[in-house]
Amino acid sequence: MQAVTVDGERLSWGTVARPELGAGEVRIRVRATAANRADLAQRAGAYPPPPGASPILGLECAGEVTEVGDGVQRFRVGDAVCALLAGGGYAEEVVVAAGQALPIPRGLSLVEAAALPEVFATAYLNLYMEAELRRGDRMLIHAGASGVGTAAIQLGVVFDNPSFVTVGSQAKLDACLALGADAGHLRTNGDFVDAVTSWHGGGGIDVVLDPVGANYLASNLKVLGLDGRLVVIGLMGGVTAELNLGALMMKRLRVIGSTLRARPIPAKAAVMDALYDEVWPHIEAGRIRPIVDRVAPIAEVEAVHRAMAEDENVGKLVMELPA
């Protein structure tokens, strides 16, 4: 089969071995996939795939089931699905555990569906499963215009969680406000503590969703209220920071480190089941939608990666594969 391969600093469309189908798995003919920052990190040698995962880039896809393994009950050949992957999405075919795939929500195209799995699984897992966000809790979403950020904002709207975002430009802030964010702050205006404090009026933030890491740690702890939770999902701003344990104790804070890709299959299946039960109905009702910044053919993967590296996008960068 054909797939995107990494050759030094170059990406190219070449021939690779077809993945074998095992029990409990489905084979998907990939029609669309999407770029994630993890793809850029893996390409740079900084984020290797988990043991046993495909070395091919790509953490999500949408397409049609072409084969089902022994024991699979939930899908049949011909079903349109989207899937959360540990790797392999930048290819004509992918094999994945059936529990990591879901039917495409009614009314969505394959391109739109390819923008769902990674970001909505990440947002829902970390906000509502790890941080146990409750109705009415306030959240701070860093990188609010990213794929995960735009997913988190929309989840907050339907589950009654007011949100404050930090972003890199006024255009991105406008996009986040249009999606339902309550307020926001431009990174170019310096530290966000005063702006967040002014917004919440002194009660503190309940949950912070942070892909930045070290650079934001101290400020995140300042804006959290009693029993607040900080969920660190990325390290774009560094890996090492000084931690004020006094603030942690006095406010009864929790700092949660979280990754999705390396979790075991049953854990990923539980996240996908939660999405199907709690989020898919809102997508089908039009209350939540995939935010697709642009669509490009897979042959333009270099340009897509460049756009992501330069932080140009609001929402997802989706790539279509040849029919």
C-alpha positions in Angstrom: 0.0 0.0 0.0 1.0 3.7 -0.2 1.8 5.8 2.8 3.7 8.9 3.8 7.2 7.9 4.8 9.9 10.0 6.6 13.3 10.1 4.9 15.5 12.4 6.9 13.9 15.8 6.8 11.7 14.9 3.8 8.2 13.4 3.7 7.3 11.4 0.6 4.5 9.2 -0.7 5.9 5.7 -1.1 5.2 1.9 -0.8 5.1 0.3 2.6 4.0 -3.1 3.9 0.2 -3.6 4.4 -0.7 -4.0 8.1 -1.9 -7.4 9.2 -5.4 -7.7 10.7 -5.8 -9.4 14.1 -8.6 -10.5 16.3 -10.8 -7.7 17.6 -9.5 -5.3 14.9 -10.9 -3.6 11.8 -9.2 -2.6 8.6 -10.1 0.9 7.3 -9.6 2.3 3.8 -8.5 5.7 4.8 -10.2 8.6 2.9 -9.0 11.5 5.2 -6.6 12.0 8.0 -5.6 15.1 10.0 -2.3 16.6 11.3 -1.5 16.9 15.0 1.5 18.4 16.8 2.5 14.9 17.8 3.1 14.2 14.1 5.6 17.0 14.0 7.3 15.8 17.2 7.5 12.2 15.9 8.9 13.4 12.6 11.6 15.3 14.5 12.5 12.2 16.5 11.2 13.5 19.7 8.0 11.4 20.1 8.4 7.8 19.0 5.3 5.7 18.6 4.4 3.3 21.5 5.7 -0.3 21.3 3.7 -2.2 18.7 2.2 0.9 17.1 2.6 1.7 13.4 5.7 3.9 12.7 3.7 5.8 10.1 2.5 9.3 11.1 -1.1 10.0 11.8 -3.2 9.7 14.9 -6.7 9.7 13.4 -8.6 8.9 10.2 -11.9 8.5 8.6 -12.9 6.0 5.9 -14.7 2.7 5.2 -14.3 -0.6 7.0 -13.0 -3.1 4.4 -12.4 -6.1 6.7 -13.2 -7.2 10.3 -11.2 -9.4 12.5 -12.4 -12.3 14.6 -14.7 -11.3 17.4 -15.7 -7.9 16.0 -19.4 -7.3 16.5 -19.9 -3.6 16.2 -18.9 -3.0 12.6 -19.5 -4.6 9.2 -17.7 -4.2 5.9 -18.8 -1.0 4.3 -19.4 1.0 7.5 -18.2 4.6 7.5 -16.1 5.2 10.6 -13.6 7.5 12.2 -10.9 6.2 14.4 -8.4 7.2 17.1 -5.0 5.7 16.2 -1.6 5.2 17.9 -0.1 5.7 14.4 -0.7 4.9 10.8 -3.2 7.4 9.6 -1.1 8.9 6.8 -1.7 5.7 4.7 -4.2 4.1 2.3 -5.1 1.5 4.9 -4.9 1.3 8.7 -5.7 -1.5 11.1 -7.0 -0.5 14.6 -8.8 -2.1 17.5 -12.6 -1.9 16.9 -13.0 -0.1 20.3 -11.1 2.8 19.0 -13.4 3.4 16.0 -16.8 5.0 16.0 -19.6 5.4 13.4 -19.4 8.8 11.6 -22.0 11.1 13.1 -25.0 11.6 10.9 -24.7 14.5 8.5 -20.9 14.7 8.5 -18.6 14.0 5.6 -15.5 11.9 5.8 -13.3 15.0 5.8 -15.2 16.5 8.7 -15.2 13.2 10.6 -11.4 13.0 10.3 -11.2 16.1 12.4 -13.0 14.5 15.3 -11.2 11.6 17.0 -7.9 13.0 18.4 -9.0 16.4 19.6 -12.4 15.4 21.0 -11.0 12.4 22.7 -8.2 14.5 24.2 -10.5 17.3 25.3 -13.2 15.0 26.8 -10.7 12.7 28.5 -8.8 15.4 30.2 -11.6 17.8 31.1 -14.4 15.4 32.1 -12.6 12.1 33.0 -9.3 13.2 34.4 -10.2 16.6 35.9 -13.8 15.6 36.6 -15.2 18.9 35.4 -18.7 19.5 36.8 -21.5 21.6 35.5 -20.9 25.2 36.2 -17.1 24.8 36.7 -15.0 27.4 35.0 -12.1 26.4 32.8 -9.0 28.1 31.3 -8.0 26.7 27.9 -4.6 27.6 26.6 -4.1 27.5 22.8 -7.8 28.0 22.5 -7.7 28.1 18.7 -6.0 24.7 18.4 -7.9 21.6 17.5 -8.1 20.5 21.1 -8.9 24.1 22.2 -11.8 24.5 19.7 -13.2 21.1 20.8 -12.9 22.1 24.5 -14.7 25.4 24.0 -17.6 23.6 22.4 -17.8 20.9 25.1 -17.9 23.7 27.6 -20.9 25.3 25.9 -23.0 22.1 25.8 -22.0 21.0 29.3 -22.3 24.4 31.0 -18.6 25.2 31.6 -17.7 28.8 31.0 -14.3 29.1 29.4 -11.5 31.7 29.2 -8.9 31.1 26.4 -5.4 32.3 25.7 -4.5 32.7 22.0 -1.8 34.2 19.8 -3.8 36.8 17.7 -7.0 38.8 17.7 -8.3 36.8 14.8 -8.0 33.6 16.8 -9.6 35.2 19.8 -12.5 36.3 17.6 -12.9 32.7 16.4 -12.9 31.3 19.9 -15.5 33.8 21.1 -17.7 32.9 18.1 -17.5 29.2 19.2 -18.7 30.1 22.6 -15.7 31.0 24.7 -16.7 33.6 27.3 -13.5 35.7 27.3 -9.8 35.5 26.3 -6.3 37.0 26.4 -3.7 37.6 23.7 -0.3 36.0 24.5 1.3 39.1 23.0 -0.1 41.2 25.9 2.0 39.4 28.5 1.0 37.2 31.4 -2.6 36.1 31.6 -3.1 36.1 35.4 -4.7 39.6 35.7 -7.0 39.1 32.8 -8.2 35.7 34.1 -8.6 37.0 37.6 -10.7 40.0 36.3 -12.9 37.5 34.4 -13.7 35.1 37.2 -14.0 37.9 39.8 -11.9 36.3 42.5 -13.5 32.8 42.7 -10.7 31.1 40.8 -10.5 28.7 37.9 -11.7 25.2 38.4 -9.7 23.4 35.6 -6.8 24.5 33.4 -6.2 22.6 30.2 -2.5 23.3 29.3 -0.4 22.2 26.3 2.4 24.6 27.2 3.9 23.2 30.3 6.8 24.7 32.2 6.5 28.4 31.1 2.9 28.5 32.4 3.1 26.5 35.6 3.4 29.3 38.1 0.7 31.4 36.5 -1.6 28.4 36.2 -1.3 27.8 39.9 -2.1 31.5 40.7 -5.4 31.5 38.8 -6.7 28.1 40.1 -9.2 28.3 42.9 -9.7 25.9 45.8 -9.6 22.3 44.8 -8.6 23.4 41.3 -7.1 21.0 38.8 -4.3 21.6 36.3 -4.1 19.1 33.4 -0.8 19.2 31.5 -1.2 17.7 28.0 1.8 19.2 26.2 5.2 20.7 26.7 5.5 23.4 24.1 6.9 25.8 26.7 9.4 23.5 28.3 9.7 20.5 30.6 11.2 21.9 33.8 9.8 24.5 36.2 9.8 25.3 39.9 6.7 24.2 41.8 5.3 26.2 44.7 4.2 23.4 47.0 2.7 25.8 49.5 0.2 27.0 46.9 -0.5 23.4 46.0 -1.3 22.5 49.6 -3.1 25.7 50.7 -5.5 25.5 47.7 -5.7 21.7 47.7 -4.7 21.7 44.0 -4.1 18.7 41.8 -1.6 18.7 38.9 -2.4 16.0 36.4 0.0 14.8 33.7 -1.8 13.2 30.8 -1.1 11.6 27.5 -3.6 9.7 25.3 -1.5 7.9 22.6 0.2 5.3 24.8 -2.8 4.4 26.9 -3.9 0.7 26.6 -6.6 -0.2 24.1 -9.3 -0.7 26.8 -8.6 2.8 28.2 -8.9 4.3 24.7 -12.0 2.4 24.0 -13.6 3.8 27.2 -12.9 7.3 26.0 -14.4 6.6 22.6 -17.5 5.0 24.2 -17.9 8.1 26.3 -17.7 10.3 23.2 -20.3 8.2 21.4 -22.7 8.5 24.4 -22.0 12.1 25.5 -20.7 14.0 22.5 -21.9 12.3 19.3 -25.6 13.3 20.0 -24.6 16.9 20.2 -22.7 16.7 16.9 -25.7 15.1 15.2 -27.9 17.8 16.6 -25.6 20.5 15.3 -24.6 21.9 18.7 -21.0 20.8 18.2 -19.1 20.7 14.9 -15.7 19.8 13.7 -13.6 22.9 13.1 -11.7 22.4 9.9 -9.2 25.2 9.0 -8.3 23.8 5.6 -8.3 20.6 3.5 -5.4 19.6 1.4 -4.4 16.5 -0.6 -2.1 14.2 1.3 0.6 15.0 -1.4 0.8 18.5 0.3 1.7 17.1 3.7 4.8 19.2 3.8 2.8 22.4 3.5 0.3 21.2 6.0 3.1 20.5 8.6 4.6 23.9 7.9 1.3 25.6 8.6 0.9 23.8 11.9 4.5 24.5 12.9 3.9 28.2 12.2 0.7 28.1 14.2 -1.4 29.4 11.3 -4.5 27.3 11.9 -7.8 27.7 13.8 -9.0 24.1 14.4 -7.9 21.2 12.3 -5.7 20.7 9.2 -7.2 17.8 7.3 -5.7 15.8 4.4 -7.6 13.8 1.8 -6.2 10.6 0.3 -6.6 9.5 -3.3 -9.8 7.7 -4.0 
